[in-house]
Amino acid sequence: MASRQSPITLKELLKKSADQLSTDEKDALLALALGKNKEYIYKNPGKKLNRSNVRTFYKLLNKRLAGWSLAYLQGHKEFYGLKFLVSKHTLIPRPESELIVEEALKFITRLDSQRRTDARREKDHRVIDIGTGSGCLILSLAKNFAEADYLATDISNKALLIAKTNARKLKLKNKVKFIKSDLLNKIPPTKFDIVMANLPYLKPMELKEPSIKKEPTLALLSGPDGLEHYRKLLSQLPKYLNQKYLILLEINPQQKDSIKKAIVSSLLKAQIKFLKDLAGNIRIAQIKN
C-alpha cells in the first residue's frame, strides 16, 4: 500500500508502484486516475498528489494486475484511427482486425467504380457486420466509405448499446442500422456485397489465455473446435449473397484447414484465400465470388 504520509509527487508514486507493469502503462493509469492525459504526467513530475488521487491510482493498478486490460479501465480503444468506447460486454478491438476493414474498403471502392460505369448498376452497396460488438469494423468502414447501406447485428443488447453509442459519437447514427440477432436469424433475405464477421472462434482450453480472461466468454467461445458459430453462419449465407461478393472472417491461425472445409461445404464455387496479419500469422479467411 502507498504510504499514508502526504503529499507524494507523481514521480515518487510511479517509482514506488509495481514493477510488473511497463512505465508507459503506469503513466496511463496515473493519467486516468487524475483525469488527465499522459503528457500532463510527463510535464509535471513534481506535482503533489492528495490521498484520493493515490487511492484511485492504486485501485486501477490492482485491477490491471488482476488482468483487466488498460482499454477496459480507460473505457475506450483506438481502432483504424478512430476512438471506440468498450465495456466488459464487448471485445477489445485489436490491430489484427483492421485487416478486415482494409480489405472491405478496397473491395467496395473497386465495386463502386465498376458499377458507376455500368448503366444497369445497382443503386446501393450493402454491407453487413455479424457479431459487431463495439461496432469497430462496420463503423470504421462507414467512416471511410459513405455510399453504402450498412447493417450490423449482435446477440447482446449491451454490446449493441455500446455500438450505437459509438455510431452516434462518430456521427454515423443514421448511417448504420443495428439489429439484435443470433447471426442471421432475424435478418430477412437481402443480397449483401460484403459480409464481415469477427465471431467467437476459441476452444474451451484457449480461454485460459491471460490477455482475454476479463473479456466476455459469449464473444470468445465457439464449441469444441472453435468453429461452431462460423459453420452455422456459412450455412445461412448463400441466400444473403449478391452475385459478386466478399466475405471476411477473422479466425485462429490453426483453423485454416477446418474453416476451408466448412466454406467449401456451404459455398462450393467460392474463391478462398487466407490473409496474414502484420505478425505473419494467418488471420482472415477471404471468400470471394
Secondary structure as GFF3:
##gff-version 3
##sequence-region A 1 289
A	DSSP	beta_strand	8	9	.	.	.	ID=ss1
A	DSSP	alpha_helix	10	16	.	.	.	ID=ss2
A	DSSP	alpha_helix	23	34	.	.	.	ID=ss3
A	DSSP	alpha_helix	38	43	.	.	.	ID=ss4
A	DSSP	beta_strand	48	49	.	.	.	ID=ss5
A	DSSP	alpha_helix	51	65	.	.	.	ID=ss6
A	DSSP	alpha_helix	70	74	.	.	.	ID=ss7
A	DSSP	beta_strand	76	79	.	.	.	ID=ss8
A	DSSP	beta_strand	82	85	.	.	.	ID=ss9
A	DSSP	three_ten_helix	95	97	.	.	.	ID=ss10
A	DSSP	alpha_helix	98	116	.	.	.	ID=ss11
A	DSSP	beta_strand	126	130	.	.	.	ID=ss12
A	DSSP	alpha_helix	136	144	.	.	.	ID=ss13
A	DSSP	beta_strand	149	154	.	.	.	ID=ss14
A	DSSP	alpha_helix	157	169	.	.	.	ID=ss15
A	DSSP	beta_strand	176	180	.	.	.	ID=ss16
A	DSSP	beta_strand	192	197	.	.	.	ID=ss17
A	DSSP	three_ten_helix	204	208	.	.	.	ID=ss18
A	DSSP	three_ten_helix	210	212	.	.	.	ID=ss19
A	DSSP	three_ten_helix	217	219	.	.	.	ID=ss20
A	DSSP	alpha_helix	228	236	.	.	.	ID=ss21
A	DSSP	three_ten_helix	237	240	.	.	.	ID=ss22
A	DSSP	beta_strand	241	250	.	.	.	ID=ss23
A	DSSP	three_ten_helix	253	255	.	.	.	ID=ss24
A	DSSP	alpha_helix	256	266	.	.	.	ID=ss25
A	DSSP	beta_strand	271	276	.	.	.	ID=ss26
A	DSSP	beta_strand	282	288	.	.	.	ID=ss27
###
